[in-house]
């Protein structure tokens, strides 16, 4: 009889363990410290705190001519590669700004700068991001499609050949992505087996640096419906998530790498005051930041483009000399 009750007790214990394991699985239900169940939302994994602990997933980079392909979040991502001329001095991972899908071509928003860097000894990788070029389709959720972009960069950094210093470059919305990546990598600094240890600095051209979701809402009047649909999507997102957990302005203190920022005075896409305020915040946090302002330059740094890219290459070389 005692044996019978022992077996029943063991069975009950195993059932309870199975239930607890099931409830604690990502994507299911989790037990909070208070004992109540908390639903795991699909985009919790893209919060800054979760990205820090995420294990970036390296994949083999396939190169075909001037295009490359890798995998992130189960999606095959295409992009443009520009091989360095002569001795390879380093690698530049690039993130373009916003682009309409209609008429988009691989290399849009990065091709000219990438060509210049390659001529000066830097191999460049500019992903199309999911949903663009020859990449797999993006997330069907409008906010999910945006939040995954830093992850696609982090997985690319984990995948590029090691042994050479890596630099980040972002323009406009790509600047927002690279700021996020710099924050995540900075907070990981010192952790064992942390990808991104070879990243030496980040260059930002007219970066979108305002809080989430204002950084999206600011541009909604450009849509045909004046942003009505996207505002609805943001409202749904805010019902399930704390937007502060996805807002880069709250994590600027995590940045540990040097930052170089370029901003034109007549930029009609990113107000100059945004970059002014970003630089002020970084300086208050005692971050290493270099800021160049260009009188009369537009969002694409015209007519100062040649000066900008020359300063970028000089900065790459400076950081290389300063590296231990």
C-alpha positions as CSV (number, residue, x, y, z in Angstrom):
1,X,0.0,0.0,0.0
2,X,2.8,2.4,0.9
3,X,4.5,1.7,-2.5
4,X,1.2,2.4,-4.3
5,X,0.9,5.8,-2.6
6,X,4.6,6.5,-3.3
7,X,4.0,5.9,-7.0
8,X,0.9,8.1,-7.0
9,X,2.9,10.8,-5.3
10,X,5.7,10.6,-7.9
11,X,3.2,10.7,-10.8
12,X,1.5,13.8,-9.3
13,X,5.0,15.5,-8.8
14,X,5.9,14.8,-12.5
15,X,2.6,16.2,-13.7
16,X,3.2,19.4,-11.6
17,X,6.7,19.8,-12.9
18,X,5.5,19.4,-16.5
19,X,2.8,22.0,-15.9
20,X,5.3,24.5,-14.4
21,X,7.7,23.9,-17.3
22,X,4.9,24.5,-19.8
23,X,3.8,27.7,-18.1
24,X,7.3,29.1,-18.0
25,X,8.1,28.6,-21.7
26,X,8.6,31.7,-23.9
27,X,5.5,32.3,-25.9
28,X,3.3,30.7,-23.3
29,X,2.5,31.7,-19.8
30,X,5.0,32.7,-17.1
31,X,4.7,32.7,-13.3
32,X,5.4,36.1,-11.8
33,X,7.1,36.5,-8.4
34,X,3.6,37.0,-6.9
35,X,2.4,33.7,-8.3
36,X,0.0,35.1,-10.9
37,X,0.5,34.1,-14.5
38,X,1.9,36.7,-17.0
39,X,1.5,36.2,-20.7
40,X,4.7,36.3,-22.7
41,X,4.2,38.6,-25.7
42,X,5.9,37.8,-29.0
43,X,7.9,41.1,-29.2
44,X,9.1,41.0,-25.6
45,X,12.3,39.5,-27.0
46,X,13.1,42.7,-28.8
47,X,13.1,44.9,-25.7
48,X,16.6,46.4,-24.9
49,X,16.9,44.4,-21.7
50,X,16.2,41.2,-23.6
51,X,18.5,42.0,-26.5
52,X,21.4,42.3,-24.1
53,X,20.9,38.7,-22.9
54,X,20.0,37.4,-26.4
55,X,22.5,35.1,-28.0
56,X,23.2,36.5,-31.4
57,X,23.0,33.8,-34.1
58,X,25.9,33.6,-36.5
59,X,25.3,32.1,-39.9
60,X,27.5,31.4,-42.9
61,X,27.6,34.4,-45.2
62,X,27.1,33.4,-48.9
63,X,28.7,35.8,-51.4
64,X,27.6,36.0,-55.0
65,X,29.2,38.8,-57.0
66,X,28.4,42.0,-55.2
67,X,25.6,40.5,-53.1
68,X,25.6,38.5,-49.9
69,X,23.1,36.5,-48.0
70,X,22.8,35.4,-44.3
71,X,20.1,34.3,-41.9
72,X,18.5,36.1,-39.0
73,X,15.4,35.1,-37.0
74,X,14.8,32.3,-39.5
75,X,14.7,34.7,-42.5
76,X,17.2,34.8,-45.3
77,X,18.5,38.4,-45.7
78,X,20.1,39.8,-48.8
79,X,22.4,42.7,-49.1
80,X,25.2,44.4,-51.0
81,X,28.9,43.7,-50.3
82,X,31.7,45.9,-51.5
83,X,35.1,44.2,-51.2
84,X,38.0,46.3,-50.0
85,X,40.5,47.3,-52.6
86,X,44.1,46.3,-51.7
87,X,44.8,45.4,-48.1
88,X,41.7,45.0,-45.9
89,X,41.9,47.5,-43.1
90,X,38.5,46.8,-41.6
91,X,34.8,46.1,-42.0
92,X,31.9,48.5,-42.1
93,X,28.4,47.2,-41.4
94,X,25.9,49.7,-42.8
95,X,22.2,50.5,-42.2
96,X,20.4,52.6,-44.7
97,X,17.5,54.9,-43.9
98,X,13.8,54.4,-44.7
99,X,13.0,53.3,-48.3
100,X,9.8,52.5,-50.1
101,X,9.6,48.9,-51.3
102,X,8.4,50.0,-54.8
103,X,11.5,50.6,-56.9
104,X,13.9,49.5,-54.2
105,X,17.2,48.0,-55.3
106,X,19.9,46.4,-53.2
107,X,22.4,49.0,-52.2
108,X,19.8,51.8,-52.1
109,X,21.0,54.4,-49.5
110,X,24.5,53.0,-49.0
111,X,26.0,52.3,-52.4
112,X,28.0,55.6,-52.8
113,X,29.4,55.7,-49.3
114,X,30.2,51.9,-49.4
115,X,32.1,52.4,-52.7
116,X,34.2,55.1,-51.2
117,X,35.0,53.1,-48.1
118,X,35.9,50.0,-50.2
119,X,38.3,52.1,-52.3
120,X,40.0,53.1,-49.0
121,X,40.4,49.5,-47.7
122,X,37.2,48.7,-45.9
123,X,34.9,45.8,-46.9
124,X,31.3,46.9,-46.4
125,X,28.1,44.9,-45.7
126,X,24.8,46.7,-46.2
127,X,21.8,44.4,-45.6
128,X,18.5,45.1,-47.4
129,X,16.6,44.0,-44.2
130,X,13.7,41.5,-44.3
131,X,11.0,42.4,-46.8
132,X,13.5,44.2,-49.2
133,X,15.6,43.1,-52.1
134,X,15.9,39.3,-52.3
135,X,15.2,38.9,-48.5
136,X,12.4,36.8,-47.1
137,X,9.2,38.6,-46.3
138,X,9.2,40.8,-43.1
139,X,7.0,40.4,-40.1
140,X,3.4,41.0,-40.8
141,X,3.1,43.2,-37.7
142,X,4.1,46.8,-38.6
143,X,5.9,47.3,-35.3
144,X,7.5,43.8,-35.3
145,X,8.9,44.5,-38.7
146,X,10.6,47.6,-37.3
147,X,11.8,46.2,-33.9
148,X,13.6,43.2,-35.6
149,X,16.0,45.4,-37.5
150,X,18.6,45.8,-34.7
151,X,18.5,42.0,-34.4
152,X,19.2,41.6,-38.1
153,X,22.3,43.8,-37.6
154,X,23.4,42.0,-34.5
155,X,23.2,38.6,-36.3
156,X,25.2,40.1,-39.2
157,X,27.9,41.3,-36.9
158,X,28.1,37.8,-35.4
159,X,28.4,36.4,-38.9
160,X,31.0,38.6,-40.6
161,X,34.6,37.3,-40.8
162,X,36.6,38.0,-37.6
163,X,40.1,39.3,-37.3
164,X,39.6,42.9,-38.6
165,X,38.1,45.8,-36.7
166,X,34.4,46.4,-37.3
167,X,32.7,49.8,-37.6
168,X,29.0,50.6,-37.7
169,X,27.4,53.2,-40.0
170,X,23.8,54.3,-40.1
171,X,21.9,57.0,-42.0
172,X,18.6,58.5,-40.8
173,X,16.4,55.6,-39.6
174,X,19.5,53.4,-40.0
175,X,21.2,55.7,-37.5
176,X,18.4,54.8,-35.0
177,X,19.1,51.1,-35.7
178,X,22.8,51.5,-35.2
179,X,22.4,53.6,-32.0
180,X,20.3,50.8,-30.6
181,X,23.0,48.2,-31.6
182,X,25.7,50.4,-30.0
183,X,23.7,50.5,-26.8
184,X,23.2,46.7,-26.7
185,X,26.8,45.9,-27.5
186,X,28.0,48.5,-24.9
187,X,25.9,46.9,-22.1
188,X,27.2,43.5,-23.1
189,X,30.9,44.7,-22.9
190,X,32.9,42.5,-20.7
191,X,30.6,39.5,-20.9
192,X,32.3,36.3,-21.9
193,X,31.8,35.1,-25.5
194,X,30.0,38.4,-26.3
195,X,29.6,39.0,-30.0
196,X,30.5,42.5,-31.1
197,X,33.7,42.8,-29.1
198,X,35.5,43.7,-32.4
199,X,33.2,46.7,-33.0
200,X,35.3,49.9,-32.5
201,X,32.9,52.8,-33.3
202,X,29.7,54.0,-34.8
203,X,29.1,56.7,-37.4
204,X,25.7,58.3,-37.7
205,X,24.5,60.5,-40.6
206,X,21.5,62.6,-39.6
207,X,20.2,59.9,-37.2
208,X,16.6,59.5,-36.1
209,X,17.2,59.7,-32.3
210,X,13.9,60.6,-30.7
211,X,11.9,58.4,-28.3
212,X,9.8,55.5,-29.5
213,X,7.1,55.7,-30.8
214,X,7.4,59.5,-31.4
215,X,10.2,58.7,-33.9
216,X,7.5,56.9,-36.0
217,X,4.6,59.2,-35.3
218,X,6.7,62.2,-36.5
219,X,6.6,60.9,-40.1
220,X,3.0,59.6,-40.2
221,X,1.7,62.7,-42.0
222,X,3.6,61.6,-45.1
223,X,1.3,58.5,-45.5
224,X,-1.8,58.6,-47.8
225,X,-4.1,58.1,-44.8
226,X,-2.1,60.7,-42.8
227,X,-0.9,58.0,-40.4
228,X,-4.3,56.7,-39.3
229,X,-3.6,53.0,-39.8
230,X,-0.1,53.2,-38.2
231,X,-1.4,55.1,-35.2
232,X,-3.9,52.3,-34.7
233,X,-1.1,49.7,-34.8
234,X,0.9,51.7,-32.2
235,X,-2.2,51.9,-30.0
236,X,-2.5,48.1,-30.1
237,X,1.2,47.7,-29.3
238,X,1.0,50.0,-26.3
239,X,-1.9,48.0,-24.9
240,X,0.4,45.0,-24.6
241,X,3.9,46.5,-24.1
242,X,5.8,49.2,-22.2
243,X,7.1,51.4,-25.0
244,X,9.9,52.6,-22.7
245,X,11.5,49.2,-23.0
246,X,12.0,49.8,-26.8
247,X,13.0,53.5,-26.7
248,X,16.7,54.1,-27.4
249,X,16.8,57.4,-25.5
250,X,16.5,55.5,-22.2
251,X,19.7,53.5,-22.8
252,X,22.2,56.0,-24.1
253,X,24.3,55.4,-20.9
254,X,24.9,51.9,-22.2
255,X,27.1,53.2,-25.0
256,X,30.8,52.5,-24.6
257,X,32.2,52.9,-28.1
258,X,33.2,56.2,-29.8
259,X,30.4,57.9,-31.7
260,X,30.8,60.3,-34.7
261,X,27.8,62.3,-35.9
262,X,27.3,64.3,-39.1
263,X,24.3,66.7,-39.5
264,X,23.3,69.1,-42.2
265,X,21.7,72.5,-41.3
266,X,19.0,72.3,-43.9
267,X,18.0,68.7,-43.4
268,X,14.3,68.4,-44.2
269,X,13.9,64.8,-42.9
270,X,15.7,64.9,-39.6
271,X,15.7,68.3,-37.7
272,X,19.1,69.5,-36.8
273,X,18.0,70.1,-33.2
274,X,17.5,66.3,-32.8
275,X,21.3,65.7,-33.4
276,X,22.1,68.8,-31.3
277,X,20.1,67.3,-28.4
278,X,21.6,63.8,-28.9
279,X,25.1,65.2,-28.7
280,X,24.3,67.2,-25.6
281,X,22.9,64.0,-23.9
282,X,25.9,62.0,-24.9
283,X,28.3,64.7,-23.6
284,X,26.4,64.9,-20.3
285,X,26.9,61.1,-20.0
286,X,30.6,61.7,-20.7
287,X,30.5,59.6,-23.9
288,X,33.2,59.9,-26.6
289,X,31.4,61.8,-29.3
290,X,32.6,63.9,-32.3
291,X,30.0,66.1,-33.9
292,X,30.2,67.8,-37.3
293,X,27.7,70.3,-38.5
294,X,27.5,71.3,-42.2
295,X,26.0,74.6,-43.1
296,X,23.6,74.3,-46.1
297,X,23.9,70.5,-46.3
298,X,20.7,68.4,-46.8
299,X,19.7,65.0,-45.5
300,X,22.2,63.2,-47.8
301,X,25.0,65.6,-46.8
302,X,25.0,67.4,-50.1
303,X,27.0,69.5,-51.0
304,X,29.4,68.4,-48.2
305,X,29.3,64.7,-49.0
306,X,33.0,64.4,-50.0
307,X,34.1,66.0,-46.8
308,X,31.9,63.7,-44.7
309,X,33.2,60.4,-46.2
310,X,36.8,61.6,-46.0
311,X,36.3,62.4,-42.3
312,X,34.7,58.9,-41.8
313,X,37.8,57.1,-43.3
314,X,40.2,59.3,-41.3
315,X,38.2,58.4,-38.2
316,X,38.3,54.7,-38.9
317,X,42.1,55.0,-39.1
318,X,42.3,57.1,-35.9
319,X,40.3,54.5,-34.0
320,X,42.5,51.7,-35.4
321,X,45.7,53.5,-34.1
322,X,44.1,54.0,-30.7
323,X,43.0,50.4,-30.4
324,X,45.0,48.5,-27.7
